[in-house]
Amino acid sequence: MDSQCAGSPIARARKNLAALEALAAAEERGSATATEIAAMEAYSGWGGAQKAFSEKAEGEWGEVRDRLRELLSDDEFASQRHTVLTAFYTPAPVIGAIYDALREAGIGQGDTPATILEPGCGTGNFMRLAPADLALDFHGIELDPISARIAQALCPEAHITAAGLEECRVSPASFDAAIGNVPYSGDIKIDGMPIHDYFIRKSVEAVRPGGLVAVLTSRYTLDKNSTATRRALAEQAELLGAVRLPAETFKRQAGTDPCTQARGAKRAAGSSKQDGTADGRRPAL
C-alpha cells in the first residue's frame, strides 16, 4: 500500500500509467501475472495530479497526458479527469484500525463469511488488506470504471459493481457490515445531501440490525451546523464513536491536508426500512 504514496506526483502518475498497461494485459489474457499485480497495486488514482489532464501540459506531464490518451478512450479519459479532486486512497494503518473494529464486534469470526459492503471501494485497498483471521465476503461499489476494473482484477473473489451508489438497488438490512473511505465533497450532493452523508446513510440502511458501519468521512458530517442528517442517522443507528484523524494522514498521496474522521455506528434493532433501496436504477446487490 505504501507504493501508492511513494514518490513525487509525476512518479505516481507514471506508476498509474504502468498500472493501466498491466490492467489491459491482464484483462486480455484473463489473469494477471505477479508483475502486473504489483503494478496495479501501485495505482493511486489521479487525485493531486491535475496536470496529467491539462492540454497545456509540457515536458513530463505532457508525456503522461499523451500516453493516457493512447491507453484510454475519450470517455475514459474524461471520467479520469473528473476524479482529480476526489480520488484519494486510504493508508494501510487506517484500514487496519477499521478491521480492528470489525474484529471487536465479532464480525467475520463465524463459520459463514460475513457479508461486507464497501461503497466507493476504489481499487480494493480495504479488500486486499483484509486480515486472514476474518472470514469476509466483499461486495464493492465503485463509480470510476478504471478503479472498479483494477479492484476486480486484484480481488477476483469479490463482487465489484462499476456504478454510482445512487444507481444501485442495494437490498436493505442485507449486510453484516459496511466499511470504507466514503467520497467527500461539499459541492457534490445526492438526494439533497453532501455525497459523504449520502454514502453513510445508504450504508446504514444496507446493514442489518446489530451490524456495524465503520467508515472514514469528512469532519463536516459531525461539525456542520445543520443537524438534519445527524438526526436521521440517529433514528437508525447508534453512534459508537468518532475519531478525528491527524491532518497529515492523506498528505503523502494527496498533497493536501483533508480533515477526516473515522466513524463507527451500530445499526439499531428494529430500524429496517422497506424503502431503503435506490429507486429504479440498474445493478442490484
Secondary structure by P-SEA (a helix, b strand, c coil): ccccccccaaaaaaaaaaaaaaaaaaaaaccccaaaaaaaaaccccccccccccccccaaaaaaaaaaaaaccaaaaaaaaaaccccccccaaaaaaaaaaaaaaccccccbbbbbbbccccccccccccccccbbbbbbbbccaaaaaaaaaacccbbbbcccccccccccccccccccccccccccccccccaaaaaaaaaaaaccccbbbbbbbcccccccccaaaaaaaaacccccccccccccccccccccccbbbbbbbbbcccccccccccccccccc
